[in-house]
C-alpha cells in the first residue's frame, strides 16, 4: 500500500479533530451521569424498598466509542418489585414517575417517557440522558430484561457483561479497537445521511470488529484495519454467522433463518441483526465494497489531491488530509 500522500497518522489526526468525542466532553458527560447515579443511591439509602435498584452508564459513552456528534447519553436502570408493569407503556410511565420521585428538583417536563425509554433533560448542558428500563430479579451478574430500542421487545441482557466484552477486545488492541469502531461508525453515519434507507446499527459494527479482533486482525494501522472491515463484509456478503463463546458454546446460538446472523455475546437467543432484510444487508455490502474500492484507489493515487478525493468517498468532505 502506498502511503506517500495520506497514511495512518493522517487518519489519527482526522479522528482526533473530527470523529472522536473530545475527552473533556466525555468526562463532563460521565460526571453528569455519576451525579444522577449518586442522587439515586442517596434516595435508595433513605428508601431501601424503592423499585429502582441500580443505574449504569451504557452505550457508546460507557464503551469509549462515542462520536463527536453524540447528542444523548444511554443509561440503564434496573427495576425490581412485583408491582412493576411488564407491558412497555406501563413500565415507561412507572419508570418516569419513580425518576421524578428520586429527583424532586427536576420539573415534571424534564422527565419524559418516549417510545422505548424515558428521557431526562438537563437544563445546564442541554444534553439528554436516555434511561432504558431493565426488569431485574436479583441475578448476581446483573442479567435482566432490557427494552429493545429497536422494536420495544424485552431482551435478556447484562450491561456489566457487555461492557466487559468490549473491554476484553480493547485490552487486546489498546486504543486501536475503540478507534476503528469510531471510524467505521462515522462512515456508517455518513452513509445513513447519503443513501436512502441505509441502516447499520453501531452494535452490529462493534460485533463484526470484535470478530475480526478475535480472528487476529491487527488494527494498529487504520487504513489497513478499515480495509479489513470492508473486505470482510464484501467477502462474507454479511451471510457469515457470527457467534462469540465468551458466555456460551457456539452450538447454543439459536437456529434462525434471518438473512444476517450476529449473535449477542451475552444472550444466545438474541440475533442482534434480526430486523435486517435481504435488501438492507445488500445495501450494507454495496456501501462497504464502494468504501473498500475508494481506499484502494486512495492508496494508489499519484497525487495528494486525488488521494484526498478518494478518502472523502469514505469520510465525506470533513476529511481534508
N, C-alpha and C positions, 0 to 999 in steps of 0.2 A: 504493500500500500504506500502510495506516495504521500508524503507529509510536507511537501515544500511550502504550501500556502496556508493550510489550516491543519493543526494537529491537536493532540489530546489537551494540551494546555489552553488552546483557544476555546475548546468546549468547556473546560473547567471554568474559565473566566466568564463565558456566556451564562453558565449555570448560576454562578455567584451573582451576576448582575441582573439576570432576567428571569431565572427559573425558580430558584430556591426562596423559601420564606426566610427573610433575614433573621439572624439569631436573636437580636434584641426584641423583634416582634414575637418570635416563638416563645421567648422567656416571658414576655408580658402576657401572652395568651394563657400559657401554662399557669402563671401566677393567678390569673383571673379564675381559672377552674379550681386551683388549690383553695382560694378563698371561699368559693362556693362549697367545696367539699368540707372544709373546716367548719363552716356555718352549719352544714347538715349534721356533722359529727357532734357539734355542740348541742344541737337540738335533740339528737338521739340520746345524748348523755342525760338530758333532763326528761326525755320521754322514751324510755327504753322499749316500749311496745310499739313505737312508731313504725309504720309499714315500709318506709324507705330505708333499707339497711346499709347500702354502700353506694358511693358514686365513684366511677372510674373514668378517667380520660381514655378515649378510644380513637379509632380512625387515624388519619394521616399525621396529626399533631403528636399523638402518642407514639407512632412508629418512626417519627423523624423523616417522613416522606411528603411533608406538606409543600405545596407550591406557593409562590409569592401571591397568587390570586386567591388564596384561602379567604373565604368570607363567612364561614361558620365553623364552630368547634363541635366535635361529636363527643358526647359523654354518655355512658350507660348508667342507669340507676337500677339497682337490684331491689325488687319489691317482694315482700313476704306477706303472709296473712291470708286467712281463709276468706276474708271479705273482699279481696282484690278481684275485680271483674276479669273474666277470661275472654270477653269479647273486646275487639280493638277499640271501638269508640268509647265504651265504658271505661276501659283501662286508661286511655289517654286523659279523659276527664278526671278520673280518680287520681292520676299522677299529678295533673295540673293543680288540683285542689290541695294536695299534700305539699307540693312545692311552694304554694302560696303560704301555707301554714309555717313551713320551715324557714321561709324568707319573708317575714312580715313587712320588711322595708320596701319590697317591690310593689309597685302598683299592680292591680289585677291584670291590666292590659300588657304588662311586661312578661306575663307568663301565659302563653297561648298554645292550646292544642292545635297541631297541624294534621296532615293526613296520616302519618305514621309515627310522629314524635311530638314532643312539646318543646316549643322554642322559648328560651329565656333571653330577653333582650336587655343588654346593658346600655345605660344612657351614656356613660363616660366614653368607652372605647368604640361604641357603635357596632360592636361585634355580637353576633347571635351565638348562643350555645344551644345546640340541638340535643335535647335529652331523650334518649331512647329507653323505653322500659324493658327490663328483663325480669320475667317471673321466676322467682328463686325459692327453692325448697330446702336450702341448707347444705348443698353439695360442697365438700371441702375444696374442690378445685374451681369453685365459683361457676359451675355449669348451670345454665338456666335457659329459659325460653325467651329469646330476644325477638322483638318485632322486626321483620324484614323491612328494610327501607325501599325495597323494590315493589313488593306486592302486598305487604301487610300480614303475611303469614307468620306463624310462630316457628322459629328455628332454634334447635338446641345449640348453644354455643358457650364458650368461656372466654371472656375478654383477656384475663391474665394469660391463658394458654396461647391465645392468638398472638399476644404481644411477645411472648417468649419464642414462639415460632419465628417471628421476624427477627428478634434479637440474635437467634442462633445463626441465621444467614448473614446478619450484619457482622457478627464476630468472625465468620469465615472470610469476609471481604470488607475489612474496616473501611468506612466512608464510601467505598465504591458501590456496594449493593444498593444502599439508600439513594445514592446519587443517580445511578442508572434508572432506578424506579422513577425518580422525579423527572428525568429527561424523557422517558417514554410516556409518562403521564402528560407532560407538556405537549408532546407530539399528538397524543390522543385527543387532548382538549382542543387543539387546533383543527384536527380532523372533524370533530363534532361541529365546529363553527363553519367549516368549509363544505362538508359533504352532507347532503340531506339525509336524515335518518340514521346517520352513523352513531353507533354506541359501542363503547368498550370500557366497562367499568374498571376502576382502579384495582379492585381486589383480584380480578382476573389477570391484570397486568402483573401484579405482585406475585401471584401464584406461578405464572409462566416463568418469570425471572428467578423465583425460588427453585423451580425445577432445573433451570439452566445452571444455577449456582450449585445445586446438588450434583449435577452431572459433571462438574469440574470446569465449567466455562470461566475464564479469567475476565473479571470486569474492570481491571485496573487501567485499561486503555479504552476510552469512551467511544471513539469511532468503531473500534473492533467489537466492543460489547453491544452497541446499538445494532451493528450489522448482524451479530449472532442472534439477537432477538428477532429482527425482521426475517432473517433467513430461516429460523426455526418455524415461524408462523407460515412462511411460504412453502417450506418443505413438508410440514405436517398437515397443511391445509386446515389447521385447527381441529383436526379429527383424531388426534392422539389423546387417549385417555390419560389424564394427569391425576395421580394419586400419591399422597405422601404417607410414609409409615411412621411418623413421629408418635402417633397415638393409637393406631390400629393397623392390622395387617392389610395389605392391598386387596386381598381377597374379600375383605368385609365391605368394600365400597359397593354401594347399591348398583344393581344391574338395571341400567336405564337405556332408553332409546334416543335420548336427546342428541341433536347433532354435535354440540360441543359439550365435552365432559371434563370439568375441572373440579375436583372434589375438595371440599372444606377439610383442612388438615385436622380439625377437631371433631367433625361430625361426618361419619362415613355415609350418611343418608342424604347429605346436602350437596347436590351438584350446583356450584355457585353460578354456572352458566345455563341453568335450566330454562331460563326465559328467552334465550337467544335462538332465533330462527336460522334456517339454512341461509337465507338471503343476508341476514345480519353478519353471519360468520363469513360469508363470501366477501362482504364489503370490508371486513377487517383484513382478510387475506390480501385483497386487492390493494388496500392502502399500505399494508406492510411491504408488499412487493414493490410498489412505487417508491416508498422510502428507501428500501434497500438499493434499488437502482440508482436513486439520487445520490446516496452515499458512495456507491461505486464510481459514479460519474465525477463526484466531487474529488475523490482521491486520485482520479486520473486526469483531472482538468489541468491544462497547461498554464493557465493564468490565475491570479488571485481573484479577479473579478468573476470569472467563470466558476471557480471553487465556491465562492460565497453564494452565487446564484443557485448552485445545486444544494448547498446546505439549507438555503432558505426554503427549498421544496420540502424539507423535513421540519424545520423550526419556524418558518414564516419570516416576515420582514424584521422581526425583533433581532434576528441573527445578522450581525454586521461584520463578523470575522474579527 
